[in-house]
Amino acid sequence: MSNINEFLNETIEIGQKLTNAKSNITKIQELQAQLLDNHISTIKEDLLNKERENFVSNTRNLLVECKDHIKRIQYENARIPSSDPNFGQRQQRYEYLKTKLSNVLEDYSQVESDFMKKTKDRMTGQYKVVKPNATQQEIDDYVSNSSNSDSQSMISQQASLNTNEINEAQKVLAEVQKRHEYIKNIENTVVELTALSRDLHLHDQTDQTIINNEQNVQDAENNLACVLL
């Protein structure tokens, strides 16, 4: 992109998309807080989680798009000589956007990690309602890998439970399993954010290697041309 005004307009658009992503993350955090409320109905919880998933998907798309644009800008800057009158301004905008995206990724990862911890804490509390004498190892195993068969097995082991208590136990464990799905989704998001951050910080060296290889090829072609003359 040779026109500096077009370049600056593009960086403004990228910056706005990153601001939108930050707003989304704030909304995601608000929805997560509501999902941790012990008093919301199942219907309300499902609606909140659906809304959260939509924001997560939209935010993922924004962050990937911004990362790709910033990566391309860095690659273009690496091909421009430092003597170019626009080089300093281009590099400054690149560094600004790279830092802004890096901060957004870090903040988002922290939001997701906090939600995962609070979700696991709530699952632990719910599990103890059904099995008060559970060991920490039992709790950790269940939180990490709960299933319908695990739930039914645990309930059947509670021989002293009456019908009402069994129904309540099944209800609580259904909630635990639902939150286990939350945790798997959170873990996937954290993995994606880590990959984006790694790509953002690794591409400097990668792109420079590409530039050097291209230059080496060009030098070899020039040398060959000189030999043939």
C-alpha positions in Angstrom: 0.0 0.0 0.0 2.0 3.0 -1.3 -0.5 5.8 -0.6 0.2 7.0 3.0 -3.3 8.3 3.4 -4.9 5.0 2.5 -2.5 3.3 4.9 -3.4 5.6 7.8 -7.1 5.1 7.1 -6.6 1.4 7.2 -4.8 1.6 10.5 -7.7 3.7 11.9 -10.1 1.0 10.9 -8.0 -1.7 12.5 -7.8 0.4 15.7 -11.5 0.7 15.7 -12.0 -3.0 15.3 -9.7 -3.6 18.3 -11.8 -1.1 20.3 -14.9 -3.0 19.3 -13.2 -6.3 20.4 -12.4 -4.7 23.8 -16.1 -3.7 24.1 -17.1 -7.2 23.3 -14.8 -8.6 26.0 -16.4 -6.3 28.6 -19.8 -7.6 27.5 -18.5 -11.2 27.7 -17.3 -10.5 31.2 -20.7 -9.1 32.2 -22.5 -12.1 30.8 -20.1 -14.5 32.6 -20.9 -12.7 35.9 -24.6 -13.3 35.3 -24.0 -17.0 34.5 -22.3 -17.4 37.9 -25.5 -16.2 39.6 -26.9 -19.1 41.7 -30.5 -17.8 41.4 -31.0 -17.6 37.6 -33.4 -20.0 35.9 -32.3 -22.6 33.5 -34.0 -20.8 30.6 -32.3 -17.5 31.5 -28.9 -19.2 31.8 -29.3 -20.8 28.4 -30.2 -17.5 26.9 -27.2 -15.8 28.6 -24.8 -18.5 27.4 -26.1 -18.3 23.9 -25.5 -14.5 23.9 -22.0 -15.0 25.4 -21.2 -17.6 22.6 -22.2 -15.1 20.0 -20.0 -12.4 21.4 -17.1 -14.9 21.7 -17.5 -15.9 18.0 -17.7 -12.2 16.9 -14.7 -11.3 19.0 -12.7 -14.2 17.7 -13.3 -13.1 14.1 -12.4 -9.5 14.9 -9.1 -10.5 16.6 -8.1 -12.9 13.7 -8.9 -10.2 11.1 -6.9 -7.6 13.0 -3.9 -9.9 13.5 -3.8 -10.7 9.8 -3.9 -7.0 8.9 -1.2 -6.1 11.4 0.9 -9.0 10.1 0.6 -7.8 6.5 1.5 -4.2 7.6 4.7 -5.5 9.2 5.6 -7.5 6.1 5.0 -4.4 3.9 7.1 -2.3 6.2 10.0 -4.8 6.1 10.1 -4.3 2.3 10.3 -0.5 2.5 13.7 1.1 2.9 14.2 3.0 6.1 15.1 6.1 4.0 11.5 6.2 2.7 9.9 9.5 4.1 6.8 7.5 5.3 8.8 4.6 6.9 8.9 6.2 10.4 5.1 6.9 10.4 4.3 3.5 9.1 6.5 1.7 11.6 5.0 3.8 14.5 1.5 2.8 13.5 2.5 -0.8 13.2 4.0 -0.8 16.7 1.0 0.9 18.1 -1.5 -1.6 16.6 0.7 -4.6 17.6 0.9 -3.4 21.2 -2.9 -2.7 21.3 -3.7 -6.2 20.0 -1.3 -7.8 22.3 -2.9 -6.0 25.3 -6.4 -7.0 24.1 -5.3 -10.7 23.8 -3.8 -10.6 27.3 -6.8 -9.0 28.9 -9.2 -11.4 27.1 -7.1 -14.4 28.3 -7.3 -13.2 31.9 -11.1 -12.7 31.6 -11.5 -16.3 30.4 -9.1 -17.7 33.0 -11.0 -15.9 35.8 -14.3 -17.3 34.5 -12.9 -20.8 34.3 -11.7 -20.6 37.9 -15.0 -19.3 39.2 -16.9 -21.9 37.2 -14.8 -24.7 38.7 -15.3 -23.3 42.2 -19.0 -23.3 41.7 -18.9 -26.9 40.3 -17.0 -27.9 43.4 -19.6 -26.4 45.7 -22.4 -28.1 43.7 -20.6 -31.5 43.8 -20.2 -31.2 47.6 -24.0 -30.7 47.9 -24.5 -34.2 46.4 -21.5 -35.8 48.0 -20.5 -33.9 51.2 -17.7 -36.4 52.1 -16.0 -36.3 48.7 -12.3 -36.1 48.8 -10.4 -33.3 46.9 -9.2 -35.9 44.4 -12.7 -37.1 43.7 -13.9 -33.5 43.2 -10.9 -32.7 40.9 -11.5 -35.8 38.8 -15.2 -35.1 38.4 -14.7 -31.4 37.6 -12.2 -32.4 35.0 -14.1 -35.2 33.4 -17.8 -35.4 34.3 -20.3 -37.4 32.3 -23.9 -38.7 32.6 -22.6 -42.2 33.6 -20.4 -40.7 36.3 -23.4 -38.8 37.7 -25.7 -41.7 37.8 -23.0 -43.9 39.4 -22.4 -41.3 42.1 -26.1 -40.9 42.8 -26.7 -44.7 43.0 -23.9 -44.9 45.6 -25.8 -42.6 47.9 -28.1 -45.3 49.2 -29.5 -43.2 52.0 -31.0 -40.6 49.6 -34.8 -40.5 49.4 -36.7 -39.7 46.2 -36.7 -35.9 46.6 -33.0 -35.9 47.5 -32.2 -38.0 44.4 -34.2 -35.6 42.2 -32.3 -32.7 43.7 -29.0 -34.5 43.3 -29.8 -35.1 39.6 -30.7 -31.5 39.1 -27.4 -30.3 40.7 -25.3 -32.7 38.7 -27.0 -31.6 35.5 -25.9 -28.1 36.3 -22.3 -29.4 37.0 -22.2 -31.1 33.6 -23.5 -28.0 31.8 -20.7 -26.0 33.4 -18.2 -28.6 32.4 -19.2 -27.7 28.8 -18.5 -24.1 29.7 -15.0 -25.1 30.8 -14.2 -26.9 27.6 -15.3 -23.9 25.6 -13.2 -21.6 27.7 -10.2 -23.8 27.3 -10.6 -23.7 23.5 -10.8 -19.9 23.6 -7.7 -19.7 25.7 -5.8 -22.0 23.2 -6.9 -19.8 20.3 -5.8 -16.6 22.1 -2.4 -18.1 22.9 -2.0 -19.1 19.2 -2.9 -15.6 18.1 -0.4 -14.0 20.5 2.3 -16.4 19.5 1.7 -15.7 15.8 1.7 -12.0 16.4 5.1 -12.1 18.1 6.7 -14.7 15.9 6.0 -13.2 12.6 8.6 -10.4 12.9 11.4 -12.9 12.5 9.5 -15.0 10.0 8.7 -12.2 7.7 12.3 -10.8 7.9 13.5 -14.3 6.9 11.2 -14.2 3.9 12.6 -10.8 2.9 16.2 -12.0 3.3 15.4 -15.1 1.2 13.9 -12.9 -1.5 16.9 -10.6 -1.5 19.2 -13.6 -1.7 17.3 -14.9 -4.7 17.5 -11.5 -6.4 21.2 -11.2 -5.7 21.8 -14.7 -7.1 19.9 -13.8 -10.3 21.9 -10.5 -10.6 25.2 -12.4 -10.2 24.1 -15.0 -12.7 23.2 -12.2 -15.2 26.6 -10.7 -14.7 28.3 -14.0 -15.4 26.3 -14.6 -18.6 27.1 -11.1 -20.0 
